[in-house]
Amino acid sequence: MTATDHSSADDRTLVRAAQRGDMAAFEELVARHRDKIYARAYSMMRNEEEAVDLSQEAWVKGWQRLRQFQGEASFGTWMTRVVINLCLDQLRKQKRQRTESIEAMDEESGGVERQMPVVTSNPTAGLERAELRQRIDRALALLSHEHRTVLVLHEFEEMEYKEIARTMGCSIGTVMSRLFYARRKLAALLADLKKQD
Amino acid sequence: MDFDAQLKLQAFLDGELPEGEASKVADWLARDREAAALLEELRNTRGAMAGFEAGIQLPESREFFWSKVQREIQRRETPAPKSAPTPLLARLRRFLVPASALAVILVAGAVLIRPAGPFDHAHTAGIETALADAGAFTYHDYSAGATLVWLSYPADNEVADNDEAGTIE
């Protein structure tokens, strides 16, 4: 398969070629999906350097486990799960090295999200795409990694509650509670950012 | 509104409720403005996040990133070189060098910490005179580990001169 063939081939064909050891085919797959894999790592880690390292590790693991890929999901989805698992491992390691965040303690001690006033007007209405992205970025950075992870898995990865619970190793109730808190906190943070303008 | 009701509202938004329950929540929303406002807030937040990741790009060029990935793949696929069998002499040397060093340390330690006593002399040799008998002399050579004793008979001291009984004829 030539370089031209690679750029015009679909993912399925490239995966089959890569499974036979064609590294050029794998390179094409990396080029196609690298932004998505990096974006997922960045959403979860909130650190550019870590996200680059973890996405690189995900591609190395992807190559090593390529024979296990049977094509039930798309290659992009499969690779996204690889990077998510790496990020979760990394976050668990980091969690062991630091104390619990204030947000997590709040959640455990009764849930401040229940008392937060409802944000009646949409704080992101009328914002340009770039401005909206910047605000979401700042607000996401203020969430604890447990809440951010649930939000990322639900909103970006479109996982169901039970799938998130399985991935994170917690109950469905915890997933629902964390998701609710994360959304309410995010709404409040976005409203605050709007007020600051 | 209690917490369970709030979570049910969220599950309704996420399509996680069974059909029967979902229609009950829809009826409740039509009657409860507070619940409707909360649902609207949750929906807005969800909407704001849509497409967020689409703007994030890997901050490295295609070539550079791929070169790192490729290098790491190749590094992991290259089997670690097996160590060649160690020759007998090298194995002996590996054992003898530390053993010799240990022996030197032990000998030096023994010499340095030897307790001061009758055998600890500044000089390696010396001559002693026996007090009981002024006519007897002892010569010690510590380095050679030799002791030489000599006696002078008949004793030519004062006591012996006056004591006839002690004189050997």
Contacts between the chains, C-beta under 8 A, distances in Angstrom:
chain1	res1	chain2	res2	distance
A	23	B	70	6.9
A	23	B	73	7.9
A	27	B	66	5.3
A	27	B	70	7.5
A	30	B	65	7.4
A	30	B	66	5.8
A	30	B	69	6.2
A	31	B	62	5.3
A	31	B	66	7.2
A	34	B	58	5.2
A	34	B	62	7.6
A	34	B	65	6.3
A	35	B	56	6.9
A	35	B	57	5.1
A	35	B	58	5.4
A	36	B	53	7.3
A	38	B	56	6.8
A	38	B	57	7.4
A	38	B	58	4.0
A	39	B	53	4.1
A	39	B	54	7.8
A	39	B	56	3.7
A	39	B	57	7.8
A	40	B	53	6.8
A	42	B	56	5.6
A	43	B	52	7.6
A	43	B	53	6.0
A	43	B	56	7.5
A	48	B	59	6.4
A	52	B	58	7.0
A	52	B	59	7.0
A	52	B	60	6.6
A	55	B	58	6.8
A	56	B	65	7.1
A	56	B	68	5.7
A	56	B	69	5.7
A	56	B	72	6.9
A	59	B	69	4.6
A	60	B	69	6.1
A	60	B	72	4.9
A	60	B	73	5.6
A	60	B	76	6.9
A	63	B	69	7.8
A	63	B	73	5.2
A	64	B	73	7.7
A	64	B	76	7.3
A	111	B	3	6.7
A	114	B	3	5.6
A	114	B	6	6.8
A	118	B	34	7.4
A	118	B	37	4.7
A	118	B	38	5.3
A	118	B	41	5.2
A	119	B	41	5.0
A	119	B	44	7.5
A	120	B	37	6.1
A	120	B	40	7.8
A	120	B	41	7.5
A	122	B	44	4.4
A	122	B	47	8.0
A	122	B	48	7.9
A	123	B	44	7.5
A	123	B	48	7.8
A	124	B	44	7.0
A	124	B	47	7.8
A	124	B	48	4.2
A	129	B	51	7.6
A	129	B	55	7.3
A	130	B	55	7.3
A	132	B	48	6.4
A	133	B	52	5.8
A	133	B	55	5.1
A	136	B	48	6.2
A	136	B	49	6.1
A	136	B	52	5.0
A	137	B	52	7.7
A	151	B	49	7.4
A	154	B	14	7.3
A	155	B	46	6.5
A	155	B	49	4.7
A	155	B	50	7.5
A	156	B	49	7.6
A	156	B	52	7.4
A	156	B	53	5.5
A	160	B	16	6.8
A	161	B	11	7.7
A	161	B	14	7.5
A	161	B	16	5.7
A	176	B	7	4.9
A	176	B	10	6.7
A	176	B	11	6.8
A	177	B	7	7.0
A	179	B	10	6.7
A	180	B	6	6.4
A	180	B	7	5.9
A	180	B	10	5.2
A	183	B	10	7.4
A	183	B	41	7.9
A	183	B	42	5.4
A	183	B	45	4.7
A	183	B	46	7.2
A	184	B	41	7.5
A	184	B	42	7.8
A	184	B	45	7.9
A	186	B	45	5.2
A	186	B	48	7.9
A	186	B	49	7.8
A	187	B	41	5.2
A	187	B	42	7.8
A	187	B	44	6.9
A	187	B	45	4.8
A	190	B	45	7.4
A	190	B	48	6.6
